[in-house]
Amino acid sequence: MSRDVCIHTWPCTYYLEPERRWVTGQLSLTSLSLRFMTDSTGETLVSFPLSSIVEIKKEASHFIFSSITVLEKGHTKHWFSSLRPSRNVVFSIIEHFWRELLLSQPAADTPAPRTRGKELTGLMAGSQKRLEDTARVLHHQGQQLDGVMRGLDKMESDLEVADRLLTELESPVWWPFGSKLWKTPSETKAREGVSVKPSCEPLGKEGMLIQIPAIISHRTESHVKPGRLTVLVSGLEIYDSSSLLMHRFEREDVDDIKVHSPYEISIRQRFIGKPDMAYRLISAKMPEAIPILEVQFSKKMELLEDALVLRSVRTSSPAEKSRSVWHAGETSDELQEVQLPLIPQTWCRLLYGHISYIMPDMLCAGDILNIKTVCEGDSGGPLVCEFNRSWLQVGIVSWGRGCSNPLYPGVYASVSYFSKWIRYNIEITPAPAQPAPAFCPALGATLSVLVAMLVGWSVL
């Protein structure tokens, strides 16, 4: 983001070295600068860009307790003390944004004298480059493993079809070991009951959408630590600086995600009878992760007042419009229809990111290019195909992920999979009793007139 957005503000005091006194005010951190405003006059006493900072330290002396010193280019030194909620919190956040800004800047053409801070920054940049190379290699290996998994999945599907065909074959007369050459349907169902049971463990490496460094606080803002946030297809993971997992949020367990600013969010999972699980994260890379979180948790995201700049910035950028969340429109009182292509089950599993999401009794359909699919209120509707000038129902609207989401097609119950169950219930269900035919009112009036005429003739 190019705009200088305010990230955080802390109450503190600033040391005026020429006058040898402390001034109370507010220390404000933006995405590009650091400034101090006095409480008495409200004027900006100190303001300098983050790129001009050479060193940030935590210092203490006999006269100055628990302070942060910022050294600028030109050997200008600034003292900040009485920081709230604590010195460690303010230091961790400022140091994070300063480091990320240095790593994102291009190298200068003219060599400059390297300080210890620049040397450490160079070492960190080299380590990050090696980690990126390793990540690319692992990503390539992951793609190869995904290809192997797709091949095994196709083989399993082919074997399952062959197994169903073989179970229908009867054994030849000369087979001495039983009445069936192959497994009986009951044995096949018993085996399937064990092997097809969905597993809660992911098959292979989960799909990682984005990973960003962050400053993490748990429940309270007085204790923070550096770490990282990982956004997965199935949820969120928060790690500390030692790559140890602090907490994993499953996708369905996240109750709300509040966006406090373009650089700060909070994630909460509610519990009954015990405290909620809540984390607050601040990161210079957060603007890159928020659009992905909107797609993953569209109904649980809440943009607070300071974060509304995200919406205005993205609506003015055509490149960002493709990341906006799709919402369902108003329902219609008229019957609607749409033509959708069927999507192979293997492709559908890849789009949803997990093999166990799409079971053998399901089929997928959706127009991904033109963004057409079913939505809420369509459940139970028929999916029909034309065969030999006749319309045959092949599916029933079941579920999906969002409305008109181009990444996820609609999922339907397969009618052919349940054909035996449907025929069985039709055979055992008695036909409803047919009501006796009733005469229409006009026919009843005509019969009444005829009866009256016959009675009159008999009297004459």
N, C-alpha and C positions, 0 to 999 in steps of 0.2 A: 504494500500500500504506500502511496506517495504522500498522503496527508499526514500532518503531524498531530496524531491523536493522543490525548491525555490517557495514560495507562493507570497511574496511581498517584495519590497525594498523601503525604504523611506530615503530622505536626512535628516540628523540631525547632532548634535554635541554630543560628549561623554566627560564626565568630568574625567580627570586623577587626582585622589585624591593625589597621592604622589607628583606630580609636580604642583598641584593646577592650572591647566589650561584646557581649552576646546579644543578638536580636532574635526575638521570637517570630515565627512565621510558619509558612507551609512549603515543604519541598515537593515539587511536582516532577514526575517522570513522564516524558512523552516518548513516542517512537523514535524521535530523532534528537532530542535535547533534554537537558536537565536545568530547572530554574527554581529560584527561591523568591517567594513573595512575603513581605512583612505583614504582620497583623495590624500594626498601628496605622499605616498609610495605605496599604494594599498595593504598593508599587513593587515592581520586579527589581530586586536588589542585585541578583546574580542570574545570568543565563548564558549557557554555553552548549555547543553541540556535543553529542556523545562521541563523535569521531575525533574530537580534539583531546579526549581524555587519554593520558599516558598510563596512569596507575590509579587503582582504587585500593585503599587499605583500611583496616580497623586498627585504631591507635588509642593509646591512653597514656597519661602522664600525671604528674603531681597536681597539675592545675586543670587538666581536661580529662574528664572521665567518660568512657564508653562513647567514643566518637568515631566518625567515618571521615577520612581525608581523601580528597579527589585532587590529583595532580594533572594540570593541563599542560599543553605545549607552551613553551616559554617559561616553565618553572613557576607557574601560578598555582598556588595551593589553596584549597577551600576546606574549611572545617565545619562539620555538621554534627550536632550532639542533641541529647534529650529526644532521641527518635522513638516514636511509638508506632506499632506495638512493641518493637524491640529493634536493637541495632542489627542483629543477625538477619532478621526478615528483610529490612530495607537494603542491607548490603547484598544479600543473595539475589534480590530482584534486579537491582541496578547492575550488578556484575553480569547477570545473565543477558540482559539486553545489550550491554556494551560489548560483550564477547560475540554475540550473534551478529551485531552490526559490523565488527571487525572481520569476521569470517565471510560476510557477504560482500565486502568491498573488493574491487579488483586491485591487483598489485600495482604500485606506482612504477613509472618508467625510470625515474631517477632513484638510485639507491640512497637510503637514509641511514643514519647510524642506528643500529639495532640495540634496543634496550632489552632488559630481561623480560619485560612484559611481551614485547614483540617476538622474542625468541620462543617464549612459551606459546604464544599464539601460533607461530609457525609450526611448532611441534604438534599442536592440536590439529591444525589444518592438515598436516601430513598424515596424522593418525586417522582423521576423518576420511581423507582420500583413500587410504588403504582399506578402511572399513567399507567405503562405497564400492571399491573394486571387489572385495570379498562378497558383498551383498549381491552384486551383479552375477558373480559366479554361482552363488547359491540360488539366485533366481533362475538362472539357466538350468541348473540341476533340478530345481523344483518343476520347471516346465517339462523336462524330460520325464520326471516321475509322474507328472499329471498325464502325459501321453501313455505311459505304461499302465496307469490306472484306468484310463479310458479303454485301452485295448483289453485289459482284464475284465472290465465291466461289459464290453461287447461280447467277449467270449462267454461270460457267465450268462448273459441274456440268451445267446445262441444255445448254450447247453440246457438252459431251462426250457426253451421251446422244444428241443430234441427230447428232453426228458418227458415232457407232457405227451409228445407223440408216441414215445415208446411205451408209456404206461397204458395206452389204449390198445396196444397190440396183444393178442392172445398167444400163448405159447404153442408151438407145434405139437403134434400128437406124440412124437418120439421123445419129447423132453421129460425125463424121469423124475425130476426133483420138485415138481409142483405144478399147479394149474396155470401159473403165469410165468412167461419167460423173463419178464422184467418186474420191477417193483409194482405192487398194487397201489391204487390211488390212496388207500388209507395210510400205507407206509410212506408214500410220498408226502402226504399232508403232515404226518408226524415229523418227518425229517425237516420239512419246510418250517414247521412250528419252532424248531430249534435254531436253524441256520438263518432264517429271514428276519428274526427278531431284531428290531433296530437297536443299534448300540449308541450309547451316549458319548463314547469317545470319538473324536474326529479321525477320519481316515486320511492319513498323510498330513502335510503341513497346511494349516488354515490360511485362507486368503487374507493377506494383510493389505489394507487399503492405504494407510499412511502412518508414519511414525515421526513424532516431533519431540525435541527436548522441551522440558518444562520445569517450573518451580512449583512444588507440590506442598499443600498444607492440608492437614487432616483434622476436620471438625473445628479447629481453632486457627486463627491467623498468627498466633504468637510463635508457632514452631513451623518452620518450612525446611524443605530439603530439595536439592536438585534431583531430577529424574527424567522420565520420558513417558509420553502417552502413546499407546498403540491402538489404532482403530482397526478392528477385524470385521469380517462379514458377520460373525456370530456374536460380537460384543465388543467390550473395551477392556484393555489391560493397562495397569499403572505400575511402572517399575521405578526402583530407586537408582542412584548413580552407580551401584554395584551390579546392576542388571538382575536384582532379586525382585520377584513379583510381590508387590505390596497388596494388590487386590485385583480381582477380575470381575467385571460386571457382565453377566449374560445379557443378551439383547432384550429379552422379555422382562428382566429384573430391573432395568433402569426405569425409575419413576419420573424423573424430570432432569433436564439439562438447561441451566440458566446461563445465558450469555450476558455477562456484566459489561463487557467492552469488547472491542475487536481482538483483544489480547488476553482476555480473562473469562473463564467459564467455571461453573460448579456442577458436579454430578452427584445425584442423590438416589439412594435406594432405601425405601421405607421398610420398617419392621414393626411388628406388633409386640409390645411387651419389652422391647429393648431399644437402645438408641439407634437412630438412622445411620446408615453408612454414607458419609458425605466427604467429597474431596473438592478442593479448590485448586485450579491450575492456571498459571500465568506463563505465557510463552510468546516469544517474538514470532514464531511460526504459526501461531493460532489462526490467523486469517486464512491460511491454507487448509486447515483442518475443519473449520466451521462449515463450509459448504458440504463436505462429505458427511459430517454429523447431521446436517439438515436432511440429507437423503436417507440416512440410516434411521434417524429418530425424528421423523417429521412431526408427528403428533405430540412429542414430548419436549420439543425445543421451545424455549421462551426467550425472546429478545427483550432485554430491559432497556430503559431509556437511553443509557449511554451507548448501547450497542446498535441503535437504529441507524447509525452511520453506515453499518454494513449493508443494509437494505438499499440506501440511497446510492452507495458506491457501486453495488453490483447491478442495479437496474440501469445505470448509465453506461455499463460496459457490456458490449455484445458478447464478448468471450465468456462472461460469467453467466449469461442467461441460460446456457445449457445446463448449469448446475442447480437451477432453482427447483423447488419442491413442487410436484404436481399435486393438485387438490381436486377432489371430486366436485363437479358442478351440480346444478339443481336437477332434481329428478323430474322425469316427464310422466304425464298421465297417459300418454299414448304408447302403444307397443312399439318397441324399437327392434331393429335387426342390423347385423353387420356381417360382412364376409371376412373370415379370418383363415389364414393358412395354418395347417397343422405343423407342429414343431416336433422333431424327433426327440425321444425321451432322453437320449444322451446329451443333446444340446441343452435341453431344459435343465438337466442336472448341473451342467456347467454354469448356466446363467444364475441358478440359485445358489451355487457355491458349495453344495453338499449333496452327496449321493443319496443319503437317507431321507432328504426332503421329498423327493419324487419317487413314490412307490410303484410297483408293477400295476396296481389297480387305478393308476392315474394316467392322464394324457394331457398334453399342453397345446395351446393354440393362441395365436396373437400376431398382430401385424406390427412388428417392431419398427419397420421403416416409417410407416404412416402413423404410428402411435395410436393404434386402435385395439381395444380389448374390453373385457367386461369390468364391472365395478360393483360397489355395494348396492344391494337391492336386486341384483341379477341372480343370486344364489338359487339353485333349483331350476334355472332355465335350461332349455334344451340346446344341444349342439348337434346339428343335422348335416348330413352330406347326401349328395345326389348320386344314386346308383341306378343305372338303366331307367332313367326318367322317373324314378321314385325317390322320395326323401326318406332317409333312414336315420334314426337317432343313434349317434355314436357316443355322446357324452352328456354330462349334467354339470352345470356350473357349480364349482365347489369352493375354491379359495384363490387368493393371489396376494401379492405384496404391493399395496398401493394401487391407485387408479391411474391408468394411462401412463404407468411408469415404463419407459422404453427398455429398461434392463430386464424386467420380469414379465413373462407372458402369463396368461390366465391358466389355472389348473382345473381340470375337469375330472369327474369320476367316469371311468371307462365302462360303458354299458356292456360291451362284449365280455369283460372280465366277470361281470355278475350275471351273465345270461343263464347259466344253470340254476342259480338261486332264483332268478325271476321266473323261469319255467316251472320250477318246483312249487313256488308259492301260487302260481296260477292254477296248477293242477289240484292242489289241496284246498284251495279256496272255493267254496260253493258259489254258484252263480246267484246273484240277487233275484228275489222273487219279482216277477213281472206284474204290474198292477192290471186289474181287469179293465177292458176297454170301456170307455164312457161315451154316451151319445152326446153329440153337440146340442146346444140349446135349440137350434132351428129344427133339427130332426125330431127332437122331443116334442116340440109344438105341433109338428105335422102329424105325428102319431096320435096325439091327444085329439086333434080334429077328426081323424079317421075313426077313432073309437067312438066319439060322440055321434058321428053319422050312422055307424052300425047300430048303436043302441036305438037311435030314432027310427031306423027302418024296421027293427024288430018290434017296436011298439005298434007301428002302423000295420 
